[in-house]
Amino acid sequence: MLSTMDPTSTESSDLQDLPPSKSQVKRDMHALLDLGRELIALPASQLDQLPLAESLRDAIDLAQRTRSHEGLRRQTHYVGKLMRQADAPALRAQLDLWANGSQAQARAMQRIEALRDRLMDSDDALTSLLDSFPGLDIQALRAQIRAARKEARDNAALPEGREPVRKHYRALFQTLKKLDFKDETR
């Protein structure tokens, strides 16, 4: 007697019940090993913030102290083995947050530096900044810009080999850094 069941549905359910392939297991182990290498490269202050088992933390500390090439390779593989019991997705998420957070902070600092340079070059940049932030203390900001411009002129006239003064240049940056830009490009 012929079965009325669809053979494709049976095949798909059978595939879901199978254990992962040997290649997939190997890829997973290599991913854990790579994550272990990233953890070994972290400073102790960041490792303290991660949810690591005591045995894993001890293995990472030992790997960081190991100077022998072969010893480091073996210890790294041991860390990779211990990573099987660790919460790898949580560790990966925290590492990604640190990496991407740093990039976002760097971009924000670059935007502030560009704004500072535009303010020192032109009064039009000050007008647009005041339009965006009407509550700014305009007199104090203009005084800082004037002082930074004077400082830049004085630095340009310094003889070669003398260290330029950047007190007002840095103070203007700190003032701009306190503004809440909300990730807008200025």
QUIGIFEN-V941896 format. One record per residue. N is the residue number from 1. RES is the residue in three letters. D_LAST is the distance of its C-alpha to the last C-alpha in Angstrom with 1 decimal. Layout:
BEGIN
n	res	d_last
N	RES	D_LAST
N	RES	D_LAST
END
This chain:
BEGIN
n	res	d_last
1	MET	75.7
2	LEU	72.2
3	SER	69.2
4	THR	67.0
5	MET	63.9
6	ASP	61.1
7	PRO	61.1
8	THR	57.3
9	SER	56.6
10	THR	59.0
11	GLU	57.4
12	SER	53.9
13	SER	55.1
14	ASP	57.0
15	LEU	54.0
16	GLN	52.1
17	ASP	55.0
18	LEU	55.0
19	PRO	53.6
20	PRO	50.7
21	SER	51.8
22	LYS	52.5
23	SER	49.5
24	GLN	47.2
25	VAL	48.5
26	LYS	48.0
27	ARG	44.4
28	ASP	43.8
29	MET	45.5
30	HIS	43.4
31	ALA	40.2
32	LEU	41.5
33	LEU	42.5
34	ASP	39.0
35	LEU	37.6
36	GLY	40.2
37	ARG	39.1
38	GLU	35.5
39	LEU	36.9
40	ILE	39.1
41	ALA	36.1
42	LEU	34.4
43	PRO	34.8
44	ALA	37.2
45	SER	34.5
46	GLN	32.9
47	LEU	36.3
48	ASP	37.2
49	GLN	34.5
50	LEU	36.0
51	PRO	39.0
52	LEU	41.4
53	ALA	45.2
54	GLU	47.1
55	SER	48.8
56	LEU	45.6
57	ARG	43.9
58	ASP	47.1
59	ALA	47.1
60	ILE	43.5
61	ASP	44.3
62	LEU	47.4
63	ALA	45.5
64	GLN	43.0
65	ARG	46.0
66	THR	47.9
67	ARG	48.0
68	SER	50.5
69	HIS	49.1
70	GLU	51.6
71	GLY	51.4
72	LEU	47.6
73	ARG	48.1
74	ARG	50.7
75	GLN	48.7
76	THR	45.6
77	HIS	47.8
78	TYR	49.2
79	VAL	45.7
80	GLY	45.2
81	LYS	48.4
82	LEU	47.5
83	MET	44.2
84	ARG	46.4
85	GLN	46.9
86	ALA	43.3
87	ASP	40.6
88	ALA	38.8
89	PRO	36.3
90	ALA	35.2
91	LEU	34.9
92	ARG	33.0
93	ALA	30.5
94	GLN	30.0
95	LEU	29.6
96	ASP	27.1
97	LEU	25.1
98	TRP	25.2
99	ALA	24.2
100	ASN	21.3
101	GLY	20.1
102	SER	20.0
103	GLN	17.9
104	ALA	15.3
105	GLN	15.3
106	ALA	15.2
107	ARG	12.1
108	ALA	10.4
109	MET	11.9
110	GLN	10.8
111	ARG	7.0
112	ILE	8.2
113	GLU	10.6
114	ALA	8.5
115	LEU	6.7
116	ARG	10.4
117	ASP	11.7
118	ARG	9.9
119	LEU	11.2
120	MET	14.5
121	ASP	14.8
122	SER	14.1
123	ASP	14.4
124	ASP	12.4
125	ALA	9.1
126	LEU	11.1
127	THR	12.1
128	SER	8.8
129	LEU	8.1
130	LEU	11.8
131	ASP	11.6
132	SER	9.4
133	PHE	11.7
134	PRO	15.0
135	GLY	17.0
136	LEU	15.8
137	ASP	18.7
138	ILE	17.8
139	GLN	20.9
140	ALA	20.3
141	LEU	16.7
142	ARG	18.1
143	ALA	21.0
144	GLN	19.0
145	ILE	17.1
146	ARG	20.5
147	ALA	22.2
148	ALA	19.7
149	ARG	20.2
150	LYS	23.9
151	GLU	24.0
152	ALA	22.5
153	ARG	25.1
154	ASP	27.8
155	ASN	26.9
156	ALA	27.1
157	ALA	30.6
158	LEU	31.8
159	PRO	34.7
160	GLU	34.3
161	GLY	34.8
162	ARG	33.5
163	GLU	30.7
164	PRO	27.6
165	VAL	26.6
166	ARG	23.1
167	LYS	23.6
168	HIS	21.1
169	TYR	18.5
170	ARG	18.8
171	ALA	19.0
172	LEU	15.7
173	PHE	14.1
174	GLN	16.2
175	THR	15.1
176	LEU	11.4
177	LYS	12.6
178	LYS	14.5
179	LEU	11.7
180	ASP	11.7
181	PHE	8.3
182	LYS	10.6
183	ASP	9.2
184	GLU	6.3
185	THR	3.8
186	ARG	0.0
END
